Amino acid sequence: MTTIGYPELRRLLDQGTQLVEVLPVEEYAEMHLPGAVNIPLKTLDAATTTDLDRGCPVVVYCWDGL
């Protein structure tokens, strides 16, 4: 796991990196980063990630309340 700040995230997204939030659907609906897709951690597997582009990097995030 690597922690990155917003400037690095912005650079990665500008280069085509995909953004995945792994919090439950309810929390994603309440608030998420623009452009993020939701794949709850408890459902994260090969079947739920089929829509991701295998040729592009992925940043996975969640809000931990800190």
N, C-alpha and C positions, 0 to 999 in steps of 0.2 A: 504494500500500500504506500502511496505517495500522496502527501498533502500539498496542494497547490493553492496559490492565492488567485484573486480575481484577474489581475493582469495576465497571468499565465493561462488561466482558463479562457479568457477572451481571445488570446492568440491562438490557442488550440482550436476553439470553435470557428474562428475565422479561416482556419486551415482545413475544416471539414470534419473535425472530431465530433462524435455523437455524444449526447448528454442523456444519461439515464438516472432517474431518481428511483431509489429502491424502498421508499416508505410506502405504507399502506395507501390504497386508493383514496380514502377519506382525507388523509393528510396531504396527498398530492393535489386533490381538488381544492383544498383550502389555500395552499400556496406552493408554488414551485418556480424554478428558474425558467425564463422564457426559452422555448425550444426543447425543453426536456421532455422525454417520454417516461412513462411510469411503468416499471416492471417491479412489483413488490418483491422484496427479498425472499419471502417464503415461497414465491412462485418462480423464481429465477432459475431457468434451466434451458436446455437446447430448444425446446418447443416454444417458450415464451420470448426467445431472442431471435426468432427466424426473420423478423422484419429489420433487424440491424444489418447494416452493410458490413460484411466480413472483411472488406478491403479498407475500412476506415477505423481509426482508433476510437475507443470508447472511454469516456469519463463517467464513473459511477459515483453518485453522491447520496447522502442522506443528511438530515438535520439532526444533530445530536443534542441540541439544547444548550450547548456551551457558549 
